[in-house]
Amino acid sequence: MKPFVSVIGTIFIDCKGFAAQAYQPDGRNLGSIQFVHGGVGRNVAENLANLEVPTGLVSSVDRTGLGDEVLARLARVNVETKHVQACEKAGMGMWLAILNENGDLAGSISQMPNLGALEAAVKQHGDALVSESTHIVLEIDLTEAIARETLTVAHRYNRPVYGIPGNLDIVQKHPDLLDGMEGFICNNFEADQLLGIDFTHLGRADQQAALAAFAEKHGLRQFVVTLGENGSVFYDSHTKEAGYQPVFPVKMVDSSGAGDAFFSGTVMGLVRGLTLAEAVVCGTKVAAWTIESPENNCQTLRDNMQADEIFQQLFVK
């Protein structure tokens, strides 16, 4: 069966304000404002498609011109959207973000979509979409019902599931959702909450030990934590491989979308048969290219991958 990844997650429209000079939270700030397509699920689906992984998105969208634009963009990069539900309202979320003069997030407000349509779609079509897929990507903080139904059906068909958090609300209340998952990737602040320790300020060896202990407890095969500009740490419970991956030098434009990009690149590597250590190199590369883009997705991702020497070395063995 040829690889096909189904991504279950949200679609957002992001309103981003970029400060032209030193950002003043209590003052007026000149800069630029852009509306861009976003949402964790949508971002990952577009990234995977541009990384030449056949991909479908399971989500909901507004039955509006803006919703049509989202679907048209996904179609242009060959993301399958037959499981995207069109809603009269609240099918998509919105994210208001302010980026400071360095491209770092200075503040944000998120408005979640109504997840009822997505929940109904997963319940009604779960068997079909999972059976058609070789791998599942799950935005795990949607609803408990979506997460449990997806994981139950994936287990029935023996399909690996890779989890990416949204706000940790669901997974913190129900950490057993991670039990037996193929892979989970989060950032260090999320790891602080999930592991219940000051993970961020541990030394590298202690961070790796903490990952190993958590992964072994939950039967989680692969666990990766990103550390922002300090790289990432990872652990594979099957091979017992643990390690650290530094970042690549970048020119910061917009840091939002970097986590989704890292996840996408890493999952792409795993789907295509790389080891976890090799896959996180791909994730680090994709995150770097995305940070240099004003959008949530790097528009030259496909060309960058094909021209990159490290990518070519990894996939020509």
N, C-alpha and C positions, 0 to 999 in steps of 0.2 A: 504494500500500500504506500503510495507516494505521500510525502509529508503534507499535511494540511492542518493549520493551527486555527482553532476557533477561539476568538477573544470575547469574553463576556464582561461587558463594562459600560461605562457611561460616555455620553457625548455632551460636551459643554461648548458654549461660545464664550471666549475670554475677551474681556476688555482690559487692555494693558496700557498703563501710562508710564512713559520713560522720562525720567527727569534729565534735563539737559545740563544742569549744574548741581551742586551739592544740595541734596534733598532736605527740605525743612518741613518736618511733620506738621507744624502749626502755622505754616505760612503758605504763600502762593508759590507754585513751582512751574516754571516754563519747561516745555518739552514736547513730546509727541504722544498721540493716543492711537492705538490700533485695535481693531477687532480681529481676532484670529480663532481658528477652529481648535478646540481643545477637548478635554476630558481624558481621563487615564486610559480607558478602553480604546477610544478613538485614536489617541496618540500612539499607543502600542501597535494597534492594527496597521496604521499607516507606516510606521517604522518597519515592521516586519515585512510588509509588502515591498517596500523600497529596498529591503535587504534580500529580496528575491526568495522569500518564504511564502508559499501560497497561504492566504489568510482570509478568514471570514470574520465579520463583526456581528455580535449578538447584542443589540442595544435598542434604544428608542429614540425617536427624533420628532420634532414638531412638523406638523403638516403645513408648512409655510415656505415662503421663498428662501428663507435662511436655512431651513431644514433641507430643501432641495439642493442648495449649494453644498452643504455638508456631504450629502449622498453623491453628488456629482464629483466632488474632489476625491472621495474614496474610490469611485468607479474609475477615475483616471489613473490611479495607481494599482488597479486590479484587486481591490478589497471586495470580497463578496458580501453583499448586504441583504440577502434574501430573508435573513432573520432579524432585520432592523424594523421595529414596529413604528408606524406613523401614528402620532397622537394629535388630537386637536389642540392641546395645550400641555405645557409642563413635561413634554417628552425629552427636552434637553435642559441641562443645567446652565448656570451662568457663573463666571468667576471674574471678579473685579480685582485687579492686581496693580500695585505700584512698584516700579523698579527704580532703585536709586541710580545715581550717576555712574556707578560701577556695574550696573546690570543685576545687582542682587535684589531679592524680594524685600521690600520695606514694609509691606502691609497688604492684606487681602481680605476679601469677603466672598464666601462661596454660597451659592443658592443651588441646592440639590434638585434634580428632576424628580418627578413623581415616578417611583420605581414599580408601580403596579403593573404597567404594561410589560416591562421586562420580566417581572416575576411570573406573570401569566404565560409569557412566551417560553420561558425556561421549563415551566411545569408541563406545558402542552407539547413542546417540540424538543424537549431535552434528549430523549432517546435518539431522535433523528439527527440532531446536530452533533451529538457526541459520537454516534456510530460512524458519521461521515468524516470524523476528524482523527488525526493521529495524536494530537496534543491539544490540551486545553489551557488557556490563560484565563485566570479568574481574578477580577477586581474583587477582593474578598470582603470589603466593607460596604457592600450594597445592602442586602438584607440577610438575615439568618436563613430564611427560606430559600433564597436564591443560592446561597453558598452550600447549604446541605443538599438540596436537590441536585446541584451540579456535581458535587463530590460523590453522591450516591450513584448517580448514573455513570460517572467516569469510572468508578470502582467496578461497576457491573461489566463495563466493556474493556476494563484493564487499560484505560487511557491515562497517561501521566498528566498531572495538573500542576501548573506553576502559578503561585499566588503573588499578587502585588497589592499592598494596602492602599486604602484611600485615606481614612482618618483614624484607623485602628478601633473605631467604636465597636464593631461587631466582633472582631477577633479577640479583643481584650475581654469581652464578656464571655466569649466561647472559644478559648484557646484550643480546645479539642478539634476545631476545624482544621488545624494544621497537622493533625495526626495522619501520618502516612502520605502526606503530600510530596510530590516529586521535588519541588523547589519553592523557596520563598525568599524574596529579596526586599529589604527595607533599608531605611537610612539609620544613622546612629541614634538620632533622637527617638525614633520609633522603637529601636532596640532597647533604649533606656526604659521605656514604658513596658514593652513586651516582656523583657527579662526581669524587670523589677530591680535593676541595679544601675549604678552609674557607669554604664558601658562605655560612654563617650570618653571618659578620662582613664580608662584602663590602658595598660601597656599592650603592645601588639600580641604578645604571647598569651596574656590573660584574656584578651578579646577573643582570640581563636579558641581558647579553652572554654569560654562561656558559650560560644557558638556550638562547639562540639557537645557540651552537656545538654543544651536545649534541644539540639537536633536528635540526639540519641534518646532523650526522654519522650519526644513526640513522634519518633519514627519518621522524621523529616529527612529526606535523602540529602538535599543540597540547601544550604543556608548561606546567604551572602548579605553583608551589611556594608553599605556605602558610607564613607566618612568625609564627604564633601571634597575639599581641596587636598585632603590627606589620603585619598585613594579608597581602597576597600579591603575587607577581610572576608575569608570564605572557608567553608568546611563541607566535605562530602562524606556522609556517614557510611557509604558503601566502600569507598576506597580508603577512607581515613585520611584523605588528603586535606591539609589545611594550609592556608597561605595568605599572603598580602600582595596586593597589586597597586602600585603607585599610579597617579594620574599622568596624563600627557600634557605638555604645555599648551595653553589656549589663550586666545584673546577674548576676554569676557564681553559678551553682548547682552545676553539674557539667560539667566540661570534656570528659569522655569522650563520644565520639560526635560531637564537633564536626568532626573531619576527615572522617568518613563523610558528615556533613550537608553540608559544603562541597562535597565531590565530587558528592553527589546533586543539589544545587541547580545546580551548574555544568553537569553533564551534562544535566539537564532543560532548561536554557536552550539548549544546543547542539542537542539533539534537536528543539527547537521553533523552530530557525532563527535564534537570536541570534548575534551575533558573540562572539568569546571575551571581549572586554572587557565586553560586556553580561552574558554568562553568569556571569562571576566575581562580578558584583554580586549575582546570584541566589544563588550559592553562599555569599557572605558573609552575606547576609540569613538563609538557612536555618541556617547555623552559629550565628549570633547567637541565633536563637530556640531552638535546641537547647541551647545553653549555659545558657539560663534555665530548662531543664527538668531534673527529677531523673532522667529516664530517658535512654536512648540516642537516643530519637526524640522530637521535640516533638509532643505529642498534639493541639495546635491548629494544626498546620502548614497544613492545607488552608484553615482560616478565616483564618489570618494572611496567607497568600498572596493570597486573594481580597480582603482588606481593605486590603492594603498599596499605597500610592500609587505607589511606585517600581516594583513588579511590574506594576501596571496600565499604567503609562507604557511599560514595555519591551515589553509584548505587544499594545498597541494602537498600531499604526503606520499 
